[in-house]
Amino acid sequence: MESIPMRIVLGNFIYMDVYGKALKDYSQGSEHSLLLNNNYGDPEEMPVWYLFREYEDMPDMEKMALAVCEGHVLDVGAGTGAHALALQQLGHQVKAIDISKEAVEIMGESGVKTTQQIDFFDLKGETFDTIIMLMNGIGFIGKLACFQEFLVQAKKSLNPDGQLIFDSSDIAYLYEGAELPKDKYYGEINYQYEYLGQKGPWFDWVYIDSETLTEQAEIAGWHVYFLHRDNTDQYLVRMIPK
């Protein structure tokens, strides 16, 4: 199986075709199963309705993340705009970005005031008080090796005293009873969307364990504050440049 590096995928808007069609169909009243194939086990079904959920249906960790947002917020990988809409209702000025054309269209139709179809790494000339990425949103960088590049871009995109908020997970449990891979960071995996018999290309995704995150943040000059951890090794983190 040959995967497509996430930065290449982002530049060509390839991997979102299947995902975007599922979102568009649901927004027009037609719901079908969206499958997420992976390189570690059986396909997983993604409930499309969950991507359109209201604030009341969000888990407590996401509500906590929204509660600690400050000022002008950038929602990266905003999807259908569920978090952006909640932040607007909380009184924040929000810009929501995604690389999926369909997702950006849906956000606008749903009432998100400021949207853009763009790769986070291509943002220029704008700064924010908070950058937020939920639902393991940091994974879009694809590889642990890209985390330092991401943190450089994040610093450029934040105002003085700005903050970065996201969640991720330790997925060591996938290797229970087996050795961790020696040729890559164990949190790096591959996914492929499948919808109505159509499969997109494989793409890279990464989950970063909290210890590795702390080490990487120290190298790049960031303070790290863990706001929440649960019993499934998922965590919510707040990072502030030193």
C-alpha positions in Angstrom: 0.0 0.0 0.0 1.5 3.3 -1.0 0.2 6.4 0.9 0.2 10.0 -0.3 2.1 12.4 1.9 -0.4 14.7 3.6 1.3 17.9 2.4 1.0 16.7 -1.3 -2.6 15.8 -0.7 -3.4 19.2 0.8 -2.0 20.9 -2.2 -4.1 19.0 -4.7 -7.3 18.7 -2.7 -7.4 15.0 -3.7 -8.3 13.0 -0.6 -11.3 15.1 0.3 -13.3 14.2 -2.9 -15.0 11.2 -1.3 -15.4 12.8 2.1 -16.7 16.0 0.6 -19.4 14.1 -1.4 -20.6 12.4 1.8 -20.9 15.7 3.5 -22.8 17.3 0.6 -25.2 14.4 0.3 -26.0 14.5 4.0 -26.5 18.3 3.9 -29.1 17.7 1.1 -30.9 15.0 3.1 -29.3 11.8 1.8 -27.2 9.8 4.3 -25.0 6.8 3.4 -22.2 5.1 5.2 -18.8 6.8 5.0 -16.0 4.2 5.6 -12.5 4.9 6.8 -10.1 2.2 5.7 -6.8 2.0 7.6 -3.5 0.1 7.7 -4.0 -1.5 11.1 -7.4 -3.3 11.2 -11.0 -3.5 9.9 -12.6 -0.4 8.2 -14.3 2.0 10.6 -17.7 3.6 9.8 -17.9 7.3 10.3 -21.4 8.5 11.3 -21.8 11.5 9.0 -24.5 13.1 11.2 -21.8 13.4 13.9 -19.9 15.8 11.7 -23.0 18.1 11.7 -23.7 17.9 15.5 -24.9 20.7 17.7 -23.1 22.0 20.7 -25.3 19.9 23.0 -24.1 16.7 21.3 -20.3 17.5 21.6 -18.2 15.6 24.2 -17.2 17.4 27.3 -13.6 17.7 26.1 -14.6 19.7 23.0 -16.9 21.9 25.1 -13.9 22.6 27.4 -11.7 23.5 24.3 -14.3 25.9 23.1 -14.6 27.5 26.5 -10.9 28.4 26.7 -10.8 30.0 23.3 -10.0 33.7 23.4 -10.4 36.6 21.0 -10.2 36.1 17.2 -10.2 32.3 16.6 -8.9 30.3 13.6 -10.6 27.0 13.3 -8.3 24.7 11.2 -9.8 21.7 9.4 -13.2 23.1 10.3 -15.2 20.5 8.4 -18.9 21.4 8.4 -18.3 24.3 10.8 -19.8 22.8 13.9 -17.2 24.2 16.3 -17.0 27.5 14.4 -20.8 28.0 14.8 -20.6 27.2 18.5 -17.8 29.8 18.9 -19.8 32.4 17.0 -22.7 31.8 19.4 -20.2 32.3 22.3 -19.4 35.7 20.9 -16.1 35.0 19.1 -15.0 36.3 15.8 -14.1 33.1 13.9 -12.4 32.2 10.6 -13.0 28.6 9.6 -10.7 27.0 7.0 -10.7 23.6 5.3 -9.2 22.1 2.2 -12.5 20.5 1.1 -14.5 22.7 -1.3 -17.8 21.0 -0.2 -17.1 21.5 3.5 -16.4 25.2 3.0 -19.7 25.5 1.0 -21.6 23.8 3.8 -20.1 26.0 6.4 -21.2 29.1 4.6 -24.7 27.7 4.1 -24.8 26.8 7.8 -24.1 30.4 8.9 -20.3 30.5 9.5 -19.5 34.1 8.7 -15.9 33.9 7.6 -14.6 30.8 5.7 -11.8 30.0 3.2 -10.8 26.9 1.3 -7.1 26.9 2.0 -4.2 24.8 3.4 -3.2 26.1 6.9 0.5 26.2 5.7 -0.5 28.7 2.9 -2.1 31.3 5.3 -0.3 34.6 5.1 -0.9 38.1 6.4 -3.4 37.2 9.1 -2.9 36.6 12.8 -5.2 35.2 15.5 -5.6 35.0 19.3 -6.5 31.3 19.2 -5.8 28.5 16.8 -8.1 25.5 17.4 -8.1 22.0 15.9 -10.5 19.4 17.3 -11.3 15.8 16.6 -7.5 14.9 16.5 -7.1 17.8 14.1 -3.3 18.0 14.5 -3.2 14.7 12.5 -3.5 16.5 9.2 0.3 17.2 9.3 0.7 13.5 8.4 4.1 12.8 10.0 5.7 13.6 13.3 8.6 15.1 11.3 6.2 17.8 10.1 5.3 19.0 13.6 8.2 21.4 13.9 7.2 23.0 10.6 3.6 23.3 11.8 4.7 25.0 15.1 6.8 27.5 13.1 3.7 28.4 11.0 1.5 28.5 14.1 3.8 31.1 15.7 3.6 33.2 12.6 -0.2 33.0 12.7 -0.7 33.9 16.3 -0.8 37.4 17.9 1.4 38.0 20.9 0.2 35.9 23.9 -1.8 33.8 21.4 -2.6 30.2 22.1 -2.9 26.9 20.2 -5.5 24.4 21.3 -6.0 20.8 20.0 -6.5 17.2 21.1 -4.7 14.1 20.2 -4.2 10.5 21.4 -1.6 7.9 22.3 -2.4 5.0 20.0 0.2 2.6 21.5 -2.7 0.3 22.3 -2.8 -0.7 18.6 0.4 -2.5 19.1 -0.5 -4.3 22.3 1.4 -7.6 22.5 3.6 -6.6 19.6 6.7 -4.4 19.2 6.4 -0.8 18.2 7.6 -0.1 14.6 11.3 0.7 14.3 11.1 2.4 10.8 8.6 5.2 11.8 6.9 6.9 14.7 4.2 4.6 16.0 1.6 7.3 15.9 1.8 7.6 12.1 -0.9 5.7 10.3 -2.6 5.6 6.9 -6.3 6.2 6.0 -8.5 6.0 3.0 -12.1 7.3 2.6 -14.7 5.0 0.9 -18.2 6.2 0.0 -20.8 4.5 -2.1 -18.2 2.2 -3.6 -15.7 5.0 -4.4 -12.3 4.9 -2.8 -10.0 7.9 -2.4 -6.3 7.6 -2.3 -4.5 6.6 0.9 -3.3 9.5 3.0 -1.0 10.0 6.0 -2.3 10.9 9.5 -0.5 11.2 12.9 -1.5 10.9 16.5 1.1 12.3 18.9 1.4 10.9 22.4 1.7 13.5 25.2 5.3 12.8 26.1 6.5 13.2 22.5 4.4 16.3 22.2 6.0 17.8 25.3 9.5 17.0 24.0 8.8 18.5 20.5 7.2 21.6 22.0 10.2 22.2 24.2 12.5 22.1 21.2 10.3 24.6 19.3 10.0 27.0 22.3 6.4 26.5 23.5 4.8 26.2 26.9 2.5 23.1 27.2 -0.5 22.9 29.5 -2.6 19.7 29.5 -6.2 20.7 30.1 -7.8 17.2 30.1 -6.8 13.6 29.8 -9.2 10.6 29.7 -8.9 6.9 30.3 -8.5 6.2 26.5 -5.1 8.2 26.4 -6.8 11.1 24.6 -5.9 14.6 25.8 -6.6 18.2 25.3 -3.6 20.6 25.2 -3.1 24.3 25.3 0.2 25.6 23.9 1.6 29.1 24.2 4.9 30.3 22.5 7.6 31.2 25.0 
